[in-house]
């Protein structure tokens, strides 16, 4: 990435080392500007996937700030480090064997019962999700509230990174969203009809045609569909 003549350069610190970067860049862009190349941890670059979690400190402040590197704009003298993946013990479960209640969630994540309601998880969330409130809802067995309140979660893991009892809140909330979708959410009115049509092979020829298209044809078809939507 090259800097234009209009850019003002500001000092930032990556892992304690100073670099001068254009003030118009995001943290991710600045990281690339100083010569690094993302082979992992860059994700979608649109603030959706949560792969580029970052922790930083403002100049003159001792408070840890959080965000996504693809969204945060650089600030002079900020000290930054990235956490592209926060490790937790991977959970294994089958939704067909579970029910939408605290017993099922607790059987997979017994650490949920250790929540001390310190609210550190909420303070660490870059998307302002009320994580502690979600954990309280988990303990009440209110799966729907957890699912609705955590719908914007991008699974960055920052909530868990500072939890004093090491609860994987983001993984628990994901399970609740899955349970909600499997057992609580009412199906869309036309969904059963459409599923029957698919099973009967109604769209078989159309799907086969799409599967045999080249990439350029698919792009042109997609563009045409988007143009049709705008006309409507």
N, C-alpha and C positions, 0 to 999 in steps of 0.2 A: 504494500500500500504506500502510495506516494503522498506527500504533503503538498498542498497548493500554497501559493504565495500569500494567500489571505489568512492562513492559519497562524495563530499565536501558539508558541510552544510553552508548555508548563512542565514542571518537574513532578514525576510520580515515582513510587517505589514498588517494584515487583520483588517479593521475597527479600526485602531489605536493601536491594540495590537500586540506585537512582538512574532514571532515564528521563530524557526530555522528549515529549510527544505533543502532537497538535491537540489543542484543547477541544476540538470538535469531535474527537473520536470516542467511541465506547471503550470500555476496559478491554473487551475482546479485540477490537481493532488496534488498540494501543499495543497489546501483547504481540500482535502480528507485525505492527509497525517497527518494533525494536528488533525484529529478526527471527522471532519464533514462528514455528509452524504447528498448527493444530493437527495432530493425527488422531487424537481422541479428545473428547470433552468439549467439542464445539457445538455439537447437536444441531438444532434447527436454525439457530441464529435469529429466531423470531420471538423469543420469550415464552415458548410453549412447552418445551421438553424438559427443562430443568437440569440439563447436563452441564451447564456452565456456572454453577453456584460460586459466588465470590464473597469473601469477607474482607472488609477494609476498615481503616481508621482515618477519620478526618484530621487535618492538622489542628493541634491544640486540644484534641479530645481524646479521652481514654476509652470511649464507648465503642464497642464493636458494632459496625453497620454491616448489613447484608444486602445482597441483590443478585441479579443474574448478569454475568459479564457482558452479554450481548445487549443489555438494556441500560446499564449504568454509564453515564458520561464521566470522563475523567475530571478530577478536581485537583487543583494544584496541591502538591505535597501529600496526596493521599498515599497510604501504604496498603498494598493489595496482595492477597494471596487467593488462589483458586482452589476449590474443592470439587473437582469434576465428578467424583463419585464418593459417597459416604458409605463405608462398609457396614452391613448388618447381616445377621444370620438369615439366610434365605428361607422363607416359609413355604411349606408344601401342604396343599389341601385340595379337596374336591368339593365344589359348591353343592353337589348333590348330596353330600354327607352332612351338610351344615344347615342350620336354621338361622333366621335373622334375629338373633338375640345375644345377650351378653355371655351366655354359656358357651355358644359356639365361638365367639370372638375370643373369649378368655381361654378356651381350650387350645387355640392356635397361638395366642399372644398372652400368656399369663403375666407378662410384665405390665400389662395395662392396669392391673390392680395396684401397682406400686405408685401410680401418679400422686404427687404431693401438691398439685395445683399451684405450682410456683409461677406459672405463666411465662417461663423462659422460652418455651417452644413458640408461643405466639409472637414474642418479641423478635425471634429469629426468622420468622416467615417473610420472605421477600414479596409475597403477594397479599399480605395483611389478612391471611386466614386466621380465624380465632381458634387456633389449634387446641388450646386448653379447654375451651368450651366444647369442642368436638370430643375430647377425651372424657369430659364429664358426661356428655350424651352417650358415649360408649358404655360407661359404667351404669347408666340408667337403662341401657338396652334400647335406646332410641336410635335405631339404625337409620331411619329416614333423615333425621336432623343431621347426623354425621355426614351422610351422603350429600345432602343439599349444601351444607356449609363448607364442605371440602371439595366441591366440584372443580374449583380452579387450581387445585393442588397439581404441581408439576413434578412431584417426587424428587425434589432436589436433595432432601435429607437434612437440610439445615436445622430443622426443628429438633431432630434427634441428636445433632452434633453437640448441643449444649445441655441436653436433658440430664439432670443430676442422677437419675435412676436408670438412664440409658433405655428409655422406651422408644421403639421405632414407630413414632406416631404416624408418619406418612404411609407406612405399610399397613398399619391398622385401619387407617381411613380408606385405603384402597380396598381392603377386604370388605369394609362396610358398604362402599359404593357397589361392589360386585354383588353382595348379598341383597342390596336394595334393588338392583336391576334384575336379579334372578327371582326374587320372591315378593317384593313389595310393590314395585312400580307397575302400574296397570299397562298392559300392552296397547300399542296404538291400534285404533279401531280397524284399520285396513291391513294390519300386519298379517293376521292369520290367513286372510284371503290371498295376499301376495305370496306367502310361503307355500300355499297349496298350488298356486300357479307355477312357481319355480319347480316344485317337486313333480308336477305333471309335465314338465318340459316345455312349457309355453314359450320360454325365452331361450330355449336351447340353440336354435339357429342363430339368433342375434348374438348370444355369447360366443358361439363358435366363430362368427364373423369377426368379432372384436379380438379374439385370441389370435387370429391369423393376420391381423393388421400389422403393418410396420409402425415404427415409432413416429415417423413423420405423419402418417395417416391419422394416428391417434391424437397427435397434437392438433392437427387441423380440425378433427371432429370435436375436440374439447373446446377449441377456440370458437367454433361455430355455435356450440351450445351456449357458451358464455355470452356471445353476441345476441343470441335469441332471447336470453333472459333479460338483457338490457332493453331490448325492444318491447318486451311485455311490460 
